[in-house]
Amino acid sequence: MQALPFALIAGGIYAFFRFRRGAPSLPTSRKLASVLFVCYLSGLILLTLLIRPLGALWYRLLYGMPSGMDMRFFEWSFNFVPSVFTYLGGDGFGNILLFLPFGVLYPLAKIDADFLRTISAGILCSLAIELLQPVFGRAFDVNDIILNALGTAVSAAAFFLCRRLFCNEK
């Protein structure tokens, strides 16, 4: 809920430029899918990288006083040892859920997206977020990348299977 207003604003700005006259003509459904994808990505980035400053901002706006939150930067904490099955019980399931929309919204927004490109884009997005997290006071964890890729793969597989079964054209 903290990131939703900012994600909607980012999507609105993108939609303004995407739907204006003189913009390249694409079907309206493709434009709307790309706006939803921008909303999703901006919310994802806010939630994974800027959750502490975002919480402090909302606390200041709602209560009119500093939050007292410890906002750290440059933690440089890394976990390179995969332990997905032990990690799955805690935040692991949340990591899978966080990237489920990616496997559906990316192929809807991109014309040339196929199954492998969708999974590759999801992994690259997850890797970029994980590499930036230590700068914003969070930890890099290889388990997050694996579980995010799993979430992308599951939703992309379901999307492309449904598209193959129910759609005549690509």
C-alpha positions in Angstrom: 0.0 0.0 0.0 2.9 2.3 0.6 4.1 2.1 -3.0 0.7 2.1 -4.7 0.2 5.9 -5.1 3.7 6.3 -6.5 3.3 3.4 -8.8 0.0 4.8 -10.1 1.6 8.2 -10.6 4.5 6.6 -12.6 2.0 4.7 -14.7 -0.1 7.9 -15.3 3.0 9.8 -16.5 3.9 6.9 -18.8 0.3 6.7 -20.1 0.2 10.4 -20.8 3.2 10.0 -23.2 2.1 6.6 -24.5 -1.5 7.7 -25.4 -0.8 11.2 -26.7 -1.4 12.1 -30.3 1.5 11.4 -32.6 2.7 8.5 -30.5 3.4 5.3 -32.5 0.1 3.5 -33.2 -0.2 0.3 -31.2 -3.4 -1.4 -30.2 -5.0 0.1 -27.1 -4.7 -3.2 -25.3 -1.0 -3.3 -25.9 -0.6 0.3 -24.6 -2.7 -0.5 -21.5 -0.6 -3.6 -20.8 2.6 -1.5 -21.0 1.1 1.0 -18.6 0.3 -1.8 -16.2 3.8 -3.1 -16.6 5.3 0.3 -15.7 3.0 0.5 -12.6 4.2 -3.0 -11.6 7.9 -2.3 -12.1 7.8 1.0 -10.3 6.0 -0.5 -7.4 8.4 -3.4 -7.4 11.4 -1.1 -7.3 9.9 1.0 -4.5 9.1 -2.1 -2.4 12.4 -3.8 -2.8 14.8 -0.9 -2.8 13.2 2.1 -1.1 10.9 0.6 1.5 12.6 2.3 4.5 12.6 5.8 3.0 9.0 5.2 1.8 7.9 4.2 5.3 9.6 7.2 6.8 7.9 9.5 4.3 4.4 8.1 5.0 5.0 8.2 8.7 6.0 11.9 8.4 3.0 12.7 6.2 0.4 10.8 8.4 1.7 11.7 11.9 3.6 14.9 11.3 6.8 13.7 13.1 9.9 11.8 12.2 9.5 8.0 12.2 12.7 7.2 14.1 13.4 4.5 11.5 16.9 3.5 11.1 17.6 4.4 7.4 20.9 2.8 6.6 22.7 2.8 3.3 25.7 0.9 2.0 25.3 -2.2 4.1 27.3 -4.5 1.8 25.7 -7.7 3.1 25.9 -10.6 0.7 24.7 -14.2 0.7 26.0 -16.3 -2.2 25.1 -19.7 -0.8 21.9 -21.1 -2.3 19.6 -22.7 0.3 16.3 -22.3 -1.4 14.4 -25.1 0.3 15.2 -23.9 3.8 14.5 -20.3 2.7 11.2 -21.1 1.2 9.3 -21.1 4.5 10.0 -17.5 5.4 10.2 -14.7 2.8 10.8 -17.2 0.0 7.2 -17.6 -0.8 6.8 -13.8 -0.9 9.6 -13.6 -3.5 7.8 -16.1 -5.7 4.6 -14.1 -5.4 6.3 -10.8 -6.1 7.4 -11.9 -9.5 4.3 -13.8 -10.6 2.9 -10.7 -12.4 6.2 -10.3 -14.3 5.6 -13.5 -16.3 2.2 -12.2 -17.5 2.7 -8.4 -17.9 6.0 -8.6 -19.7 4.8 -10.6 -22.7 1.6 -8.5 -22.8 3.6 -5.3 -23.0 6.4 -6.5 -25.3 5.5 -7.5 -28.9 8.5 -9.9 -29.5 8.4 -11.6 -26.0 8.5 -15.3 -25.9 8.9 -17.8 -23.0 12.7 -17.6 -22.8 12.9 -13.8 -23.2 10.3 -13.4 -20.5 12.2 -15.6 -18.1 15.5 -13.9 -19.0 14.0 -10.4 -18.5 12.7 -11.5 -15.1 16.0 -12.9 -14.0 17.8 -9.7 -15.2 15.3 -7.5 -13.4 15.7 -9.6 -10.2 19.5 -9.5 -10.5 19.6 -5.8 -11.0 17.4 -5.3 -7.9 19.5 -7.7 -5.8 22.7 -5.9 -6.9 21.3 -2.6 -5.8 19.9 -3.7 -2.5 23.2 -3.5 -0.5 23.5 0.2 -1.6 20.1 0.8 0.0 20.8 -0.9 3.3 19.4 -4.3 2.4 21.2 -7.6 1.7 22.0 -9.3 -1.5 20.7 -12.9 -1.5 21.1 -15.4 -4.3 18.0 -17.2 -3.0 15.9 -14.2 -3.9 17.1 -14.4 -7.5 16.3 -18.1 -7.7 12.8 -17.7 -6.2 12.0 -14.6 -8.3 13.1 -16.6 -11.4 10.8 -19.4 -10.2 7.9 -17.0 -9.9 8.5 -15.6 -13.3 8.8 -19.1 -14.9 5.6 -20.4 -13.3 3.5 -17.4 -14.4 5.2 -17.3 -17.9 4.5 -21.0 -18.4 0.9 -20.6 -17.5 0.5 -17.5 -19.7 2.1 -19.0 -22.8 0.2 -22.3 -22.3 -3.1 -20.4 -22.1 -2.1 -18.3 -25.1 -1.3 -21.4 -27.1 -4.6 -23.2 -26.1 -7.0 -20.3 -26.4 -5.5 -17.9 -29.0 -5.3 -18.5 -32.7 -2.7 -15.9 -33.4 0.5 -14.9 -31.6 
